[in-house]
Amino acid sequence: MITNDFWLDRWQTGRIGFHQEGVDSKLIEFWPALPKNSRVLVPLCGKSNDLIWLAEQGYHVTGVELSSLAVIQFLGDNDFTYETHQEDELKIYTVKELPLRIIEGDFFRFKESGFDACYDRAAMVAMPSSKRVNYVEHTVARLSPHAFVLVISLRYDGDKNTPPFSLEDSEVKSLWGNQIQKIACEDLAQTNPRYTEQGYTFFEESAWHIPLKNE
Ligand SMILES: C[S@@+](CC[C@H](N)C(=O)[O-])C[C@H]1O[C@@H](n2cnc3c(N)ncnc32)[C@H](O)[C@@H]1O
């Protein structure tokens, strides 16, 4: 069972193999030019450097993360100064150097809405199947009706009952609706022996978007 404690323990014990030192290449490749000051939501953000890249493009970025350790590491690693305040169960960290806030707490308690865009890397695939529909519904409810969405999904062979979970294309479409489109697919097992060494014959990483209305 993937509970909040599972994730807190992963951070406590430093088992954060999902964290990338750089900015995600698919984010750079597939993020469109949105109007400056667009409000971008990054659910389950960890201490991702993608937050910084998005904020540096001029967007108002809000990341939501359960683990206080992740938040503190993110702020410390990047030498950010910040202010904090509490809103019910959520602790809000407002970064001074960039238009960036990190909300520490359970994403399902986060109720702000009207975001213009959403970036999901390793968030949907972190959710167990029992919570995945709720996760996507809760995310979509945070967005404006014509928001841009970029999702990175994974599909691999074999059984694995810990995140990241493998999702069929049909499940991604049924979760996000017919407007989501697959825009790229890369079999990481072809380029990185790590995956074949772990027994995967394929390990596909796909990028999906819900395009802007005028595209
Ligand atoms: C697989 S990691 C991905 C982190 C980040 N998106 C990245 O690309 O590095 C999933 C993250 O979601 C966080 N998380 C899991 N459940 C959560 C919840 N209910 N609310 C907020 N964060 C959550 C975990 O602590 C973890 O940092």
Ligand as a Chemical Component Dictionary entry (heavy atoms), coordinates in Angstrom:
data_LIG
# 
_chem_comp.id                   LIG 
_chem_comp.type                 NON-POLYMER 
_chem_comp.pdbx_formal_charge   0 
_chem_comp.three_letter_code    LIG 
# 
loop_
_chem_comp_atom.comp_id 
_chem_comp_atom.atom_id 
_chem_comp_atom.alt_atom_id 
_chem_comp_atom.type_symbol 
_chem_comp_atom.charge 
_chem_comp_atom.model_Cartn_x 
_chem_comp_atom.model_Cartn_y 
_chem_comp_atom.model_Cartn_z 
_chem_comp_atom.pdbx_ordinal 
LIG C1  C1  C 0  8.134  10.092 -7.721  1  
LIG S1  S1  S 1  8.320  11.536 -6.790  2  
LIG C2  C2  C 0  8.377  12.757 -8.097  3  
LIG C3  C3  C 0  8.873  14.095 -7.657  4  
LIG C4  C4  C 0  9.013  15.123 -8.782  5  
LIG N1  N1  N 0  7.793  15.280 -9.553  6  
LIG C5  C5  C 0  10.182 14.813 -9.670  7  
LIG O1  O1  O 0  9.985  14.755 -10.895 8  
LIG O2  O2  O -1 11.291 14.644 -9.162  9  
LIG C6  C6  C 0  6.715  11.743 -6.094  10 
LIG C7  C7  C 0  6.674  12.821 -5.051  11 
LIG O3  O3  O 0  5.341  13.015 -4.635  12 
LIG C8  C8  C 0  5.314  13.239 -3.254  13 
LIG N2  N2  N 0  3.958  12.867 -2.812  14 
LIG C9  C9  C 0  3.416  11.645 -2.766  15 
LIG N3  N3  N 0  2.142  11.691 -2.353  16 
LIG C10 C10 C 0  1.857  13.002 -2.151  17 
LIG C11 C11 C 0  0.700  13.712 -1.736  18 
LIG N4  N4  N 0  -0.450 13.073 -1.435  19 
LIG N5  N5  N 0  0.760  15.054 -1.651  20 
LIG C12 C12 C 0  1.901  15.721 -1.957  21 
LIG N6  N6  N 0  3.031  15.098 -2.355  22 
LIG C13 C13 C 0  3.013  13.763 -2.455  23 
LIG C14 C14 C 0  6.432  12.371 -2.708  24 
LIG O4  O4  O 0  6.910  12.804 -1.437  25 
LIG C15 C15 C 0  7.474  12.496 -3.802  26 
LIG O5  O5  O 0  8.369  13.551 -3.553  27 
# 
loop_
_chem_comp_bond.comp_id 
_chem_comp_bond.atom_id_1 
_chem_comp_bond.atom_id_2 
_chem_comp_bond.value_order 
_chem_comp_bond.pdbx_ordinal 
LIG C1  S1  SING 1  
LIG S1  C2  SING 2  
LIG S1  C6  SING 3  
LIG C2  C3  SING 4  
LIG C3  C4  SING 5  
LIG C4  N1  SING 6  
LIG C4  C5  SING 7  
LIG C5  O1  DOUB 8  
LIG C5  O2  SING 9  
LIG C6  C7  SING 10 
LIG C7  O3  SING 11 
LIG C7  C15 SING 12 
LIG O3  C8  SING 13 
LIG C8  N2  SING 14 
LIG C8  C14 SING 15 
LIG N2  C9  SING 16 
LIG N2  C13 SING 17 
LIG C9  N3  DOUB 18 
LIG N3  C10 SING 19 
LIG C10 C11 SING 20 
LIG C10 C13 DOUB 21 
LIG C11 N4  SING 22 
LIG C11 N5  DOUB 23 
LIG N5  C12 SING 24 
LIG C12 N6  DOUB 25 
LIG N6  C13 SING 26 
LIG C14 O4  SING 27 
LIG C14 C15 SING 28 
LIG C15 O5  SING 29 
# 
